[in-house]
Structures are given as C-alpha cells and as structure tokens.
C-alpha cells in the first residue's frame, strides 16, 4: 500500500518521495509516505491521486487533515500514513530528520526504466 501511494504521488510529479518504515519506532502505523508538491494546487492533486489509487485497492483513509490550507495534508490509512507537504512545510517539519532512525523503503515508480 505504501508503494502504491508513492507511485500515485509520483504520477502527479510529486518531488522527493520517501517511504519510511516506522513500525519498530511507533505503534500507530507501519509506514510514512512523504511527498512534496510545488503549490497548493499540486498538493491537492497529489492527494486526490493517492486516494484514487488506494480506493481502487479497497482502501479509504480513516482520517484526513490539512486539506483546507493544502500545505500539509495527511491521509491516515492506519498501516500507512501519507504526508503531502508544500516545500516550505516539509523543510520546516523535516519528518525525515525526526524519524531518521527509520529505514527507507526502496521503491520504483511505475514506468521507470529498469536496468538489465
């Protein structure tokens, strides 16, 4: 589910997409997906695409926050929490630094050229 969310964000040109495996660090979720949009409109578009992609797998967010301002939108799918930030908010909150002990999950965008 985290990879599907990351790929959906990537399909809308989200920047700096990261998946953090936080299951050993906190009990409320297993993965954070973090992505950046260049404008509030793009943040909303990324969020809509993530929701659409996960809805196709039967998943709906338990909770949504931040949609009005579209500076930091959070989609809580229980096992996966998706954070879509504006550039400024991502730098300010710096979740990667806060959760620096969390391993990063390798993933590949759909359609990306594979070597070999």
Backbone as CSV, one residue per row, in Angstrom:
resi,resn,N_x,N_y,N_z,CA_x,CA_y,CA_z,C_x,C_y,C_z
1,UNK,0.823,-1.189,0.000,0.000,0.000,0.000,0.874,1.263,0.000
2,UNK,1.975,1.246,0.740,2.861,2.413,0.773,3.471,2.667,-0.597
3,UNK,3.875,1.604,-1.276,4.458,1.754,-2.609,3.405,2.262,-3.589
4,UNK,2.179,1.759,-3.483,1.101,2.238,-4.356,0.856,3.730,-4.135
5,UNK,0.900,4.164,-2.886,0.723,5.588,-2.579,1.870,6.405,-3.149
6,UNK,3.094,5.909,-3.003,4.266,6.618,-3.534,4.187,6.715,-5.054
7,UNK,3.807,5.630,-5.698,3.685,5.650,-7.159,2.599,6.614,-7.618
8,UNK,1.483,6.648,-6.894,0.406,7.579,-7.249,0.891,9.016,-7.118
9,UNK,1.613,9.309,-6.053,2.169,10.655,-5.871,3.137,10.978,-7.000
10,UNK,3.972,10.023,-7.354,4.937,10.219,-8.435,4.265,10.466,-9.769
11,UNK,3.104,9.864,-9.978,2.397,10.048,-11.245,1.897,11.478,-11.418
12,UNK,1.838,12.230,-10.320,1.436,13.639,-10.366,2.620,14.565,-10.101
13,UNK,3.820,14.070,-10.399,5.070,14.817,-10.299,5.383,15.332,-8.895
14,UNK,5.007,14.568,-7.874,5.429,14.921,-6.521,6.951,14.823,-6.467
15,UNK,7.557,15.648,-5.642,9.019,15.671,-5.506,9.438,14.948,-4.232
16,UNK,10.671,14.451,-4.248,11.307,13.887,-3.048,10.421,12.897,-2.308
17,UNK,9.908,11.915,-3.009,9.019,10.929,-2.389,9.862,9.922,-1.610
18,UNK,9.486,9.739,-0.355,10.211,8.847,0.545,9.200,7.961,1.263
19,UNK,9.564,6.696,1.429,8.783,5.792,2.277,9.671,5.422,3.458
20,UNK,9.175,5.688,4.665,9.902,5.338,5.887,9.197,4.184,6.583
21,UNK,9.949,3.177,6.982,9.424,2.038,7.731,9.543,2.374,9.212
22,UNK,8.445,2.775,9.819,8.459,3.239,11.212,7.865,2.214,12.186
23,UNK,7.604,0.993,11.710,6.881,0.037,12.556,7.642,-0.351,13.825
24,UNK,8.961,-0.280,13.811,9.733,-0.589,15.028,9.873,0.623,15.950
25,UNK,9.467,1.797,15.474,9.678,3.028,16.240,8.408,3.571,16.892
26,UNK,7.265,3.332,16.266,5.991,3.808,16.823,4.936,2.723,16.639
27,UNK,3.895,2.787,17.448,2.873,1.732,17.389,1.653,2.118,16.560
28,UNK,1.538,3.374,16.153,0.310,3.815,15.486,0.264,3.522,13.996
29,UNK,1.393,3.246,13.368,1.425,2.962,11.940,2.699,2.203,11.599
30,UNK,2.739,1.670,10.379,3.921,0.938,9.933,4.798,1.745,8.985
31,UNK,4.159,2.565,8.146,4.907,3.303,7.128,4.436,4.743,7.019
32,UNK,5.381,5.631,6.763,5.092,7.000,6.354,5.474,7.113,4.887
33,UNK,4.600,7.697,4.105,4.930,8.092,2.745,4.968,9.610,2.771
34,UNK,6.077,10.191,2.345,6.265,11.641,2.393,6.538,12.131,0.978
35,UNK,5.805,13.178,0.582,5.972,13.731,-0.761,5.792,15.242,-0.699
36,UNK,6.297,15.923,-1.732,6.233,17.379,-1.783,5.566,17.831,-3.073
37,UNK,4.675,18.816,-2.935,4.081,19.485,-4.088,4.625,20.896,-4.180
38,UNK,4.642,21.446,-5.392,5.222,22.779,-5.587,4.228,23.907,-5.353
39,UNK,2.941,23.580,-5.241,1.908,24.595,-4.995,0.757,23.938,-4.256
40,UNK,-0.143,24.741,-3.702,-1.290,24.148,-3.013,-2.149,23.351,-3.984
41,UNK,-2.231,23.796,-5.214,-2.993,23.053,-6.227,-2.359,21.685,-6.478
42,UNK,-1.031,21.644,-6.594,-0.381,20.357,-6.825,-0.511,19.451,-5.605
43,UNK,-0.401,20.008,-4.411,-0.590,19.208,-3.195,-1.960,18.540,-3.240
44,UNK,-2.990,19.297,-3.567,-4.346,18.733,-3.644,-4.441,17.662,-4.723
45,UNK,-3.801,17.902,-5.869,-3.829,16.927,-6.965,-3.141,15.630,-6.555
46,UNK,-2.021,15.737,-5.871,-1.293,14.552,-5.396,-2.165,13.765,-4.420
47,UNK,-2.787,14.471,-3.488,-3.652,13.825,-2.501,-4.808,13.101,-3.197
48,UNK,-5.432,13.764,-4.153,-6.545,13.145,-4.886,-6.095,11.878,-5.599
49,UNK,-4.899,11.913,-6.204,-4.396,10.744,-6.935,-4.067,9.595,-5.989
50,UNK,-3.485,9.895,-4.835,-3.193,8.853,-3.850,-4.493,8.210,-3.393
51,UNK,-5.478,9.041,-3.078,-6.767,8.499,-2.635,-7.407,7.628,-3.711
52,UNK,-7.362,8.091,-4.942,-7.940,7.336,-6.056,-7.254,5.981,-6.202
53,UNK,-5.920,5.980,-6.192,-5.168,4.741,-6.362,-5.449,3.750,-5.233
54,UNK,-5.503,4.234,-4.008,-5.735,3.327,-2.882,-7.192,2.900,-2.801
55,UNK,-8.105,3.758,-3.230,-9.522,3.387,-3.280,-9.727,2.208,-4.230
56,UNK,-8.946,2.181,-5.314,-9.032,1.077,-6.281,-8.614,-0.254,-5.668
57,UNK,-7.855,-0.219,-4.577,-7.478,-1.440,-3.865,-8.406,-1.697,-2.677
58,UNK,-9.462,-0.886,-2.562,-10.424,-1.071,-1.485,-10.114,-0.315,-0.213
59,UNK,-9.100,0.545,-0.238,-8.694,1.277,0.966,-9.243,2.699,0.960
60,UNK,-9.762,3.129,2.112,-10.206,4.506,2.294,-9.497,5.054,3.520
61,UNK,-9.150,6.338,3.491,-8.461,6.883,4.671,-9.398,6.926,5.877
62,UNK,-8.862,6.562,7.011,-9.601,6.645,8.273,-9.768,8.112,8.665
63,UNK,-8.753,8.910,8.311,-8.729,10.315,8.710,-7.991,11.116,7.658
64,UNK,-8.447,12.358,7.456,-7.794,13.312,6.549,-7.653,14.624,7.298
65,UNK,-6.491,15.245,7.142,-6.270,16.537,7.801,-5.512,17.461,6.869
66,UNK,-5.767,18.775,7.000,-4.984,19.786,6.312,-5.428,20.148,4.915
67,UNK,-6.559,19.648,4.485,-6.986,19.885,3.103,-7.291,21.348,2.805
68,UNK,-7.824,22.062,3.753,-8.213,23.453,3.507,-7.022,24.309,3.110
69,UNK,-5.946,24.215,3.874,-4.768,25.029,3.588,-3.890,24.409,2.509
70,UNK,-3.928,23.083,2.370,-3.122,22.339,1.395,-1.631,22.653,1.513
71,UNK,-1.154,22.812,2.742,0.271,22.999,2.995,0.894,21.720,3.556
72,UNK,0.093,20.965,4.305,0.480,19.657,4.808,-0.801,18.855,4.924
73,UNK,-1.006,17.960,3.982,-2.198,17.119,4.007,-1.779,15.733,4.469
74,UNK,-2.526,15.219,5.421,-2.248,13.913,5.991,-3.412,12.985,5.660
75,UNK,-3.104,11.821,5.127,-4.083,10.763,4.882,-3.694,9.580,5.749
76,UNK,-4.567,9.196,6.668,-4.275,8.121,7.613,-5.009,6.855,7.181
77,UNK,-4.237,5.877,6.718,-4.777,4.578,6.320,-4.465,3.513,7.373
78,UNK,-4.210,3.901,8.589,-3.845,3.079,9.739,-2.435,2.496,9.560
79,UNK,-2.246,1.532,8.656,-0.923,0.930,8.469,0.035,1.848,7.712
80,UNK,-0.534,2.772,6.954,0.256,3.718,6.168,-0.308,5.117,6.402
81,UNK,0.568,6.074,6.675,0.170,7.472,6.785,0.891,8.232,5.685
82,UNK,0.111,8.906,4.841,0.659,9.656,3.717,0.700,11.131,4.096
83,UNK,1.864,11.744,3.944,2.051,13.165,4.211,2.412,13.841,2.893
84,UNK,1.589,14.798,2.464,1.919,15.567,1.264,2.103,17.012,1.708
85,UNK,3.311,17.512,1.521,3.697,18.832,2.014,3.902,19.827,0.877
86,UNK,3.752,21.109,1.217,4.345,22.159,0.386,5.842,22.128,0.704
87,UNK,6.649,22.701,-0.166,8.108,22.696,0.046,8.479,23.331,1.391
88,UNK,7.875,24.464,1.697,8.206,25.189,2.929,7.845,24.379,4.177
89,UNK,6.664,23.770,4.170,6.230,22.989,5.333,7.079,21.736,5.511
90,UNK,7.471,21.117,4.396,8.308,19.922,4.507,9.652,20.273,5.123
91,UNK,10.238,21.379,4.695,11.509,21.805,5.274,11.356,22.148,6.749
92,UNK,10.237,22.801,7.098,10.012,23.212,8.478,9.839,22.002,9.409
93,UNK,8.984,21.060,9.019,8.698,19.914,9.891,9.745,18.808,9.785
94,UNK,10.401,18.672,8.654,11.528,17.769,8.451,11.326,16.391,9.096
95,UNK,10.277,15.690,8.651,9.969,14.382,9.219,11.097,13.379,9.039
96,UNK,11.847,13.500,7.940,12.960,12.570,7.750,14.001,12.715,8.856
97,UNK,14.227,13.937,9.321,15.166,14.135,10.422,14.559,13.610,11.721
98,UNK,13.287,13.914,11.943,12.605,13.466,13.157,12.598,11.942,13.256
99,UNK,12.408,11.277,12.125,12.355,9.812,12.084,13.599,9.245,11.390
100,UNK,14.748,9.850,11.642,15.981,9.457,10.952,16.394,8.016,11.231
101,UNK,15.923,7.416,12.326,16.258,6.024,12.625,15.405,5.036,11.831
102,UNK,14.395,5.538,11.140,13.518,4.663,10.355,14.190,4.310,9.030
103,UNK,14.228,3.029,8.706,14.800,2.648,7.408,13.933,3.154,6.261
104,UNK,14.594,3.515,5.172,13.872,3.917,3.964,13.544,2.672,3.156
105,UNK,12.339,2.657,2.606,11.894,1.545,1.773,12.211,1.891,0.324
106,UNK,12.918,0.993,-0.332,13.216,1.190,-1.751,11.955,0.920,-2.557
107,UNK,11.697,1.758,-3.530,10.541,1.570,-4.408,10.884,2.176,-5.752
108,UNK,10.152,1.797,-6.751,10.412,2.299,-8.096,9.106,2.789,-8.687
109,UNK,9.168,3.950,-9.311,7.979,4.476,-9.967,7.583,3.575,-11.116
110,UNK,6.295,3.396,-11.301,5.834,2.615,-12.447,6.248,3.310,-13.717
111,UNK,6.681,2.522,-14.670,7.106,3.097,-15.929,8.555,3.545,-15.927
112,UNK,9.216,3.481,-14.768,10.628,3.866,-14.725,11.451,2.809,-15.435
113,UNK,12.438,3.253,-16.140,13.286,2.309,-16.883,14.080,1.463,-15.902
114,UNK,14.087,0.172,-16.142,14.873,-0.697,-15.273,16.140,-1.102,-16.008
115,UNK,17.192,-1.207,-15.266,18.465,-1.580,-15.888,18.565,-3.097,-15.915
116,UNK,19.071,-3.614,-17.041,19.309,-5.030,-17.125,18.368,-5.669,-17.990
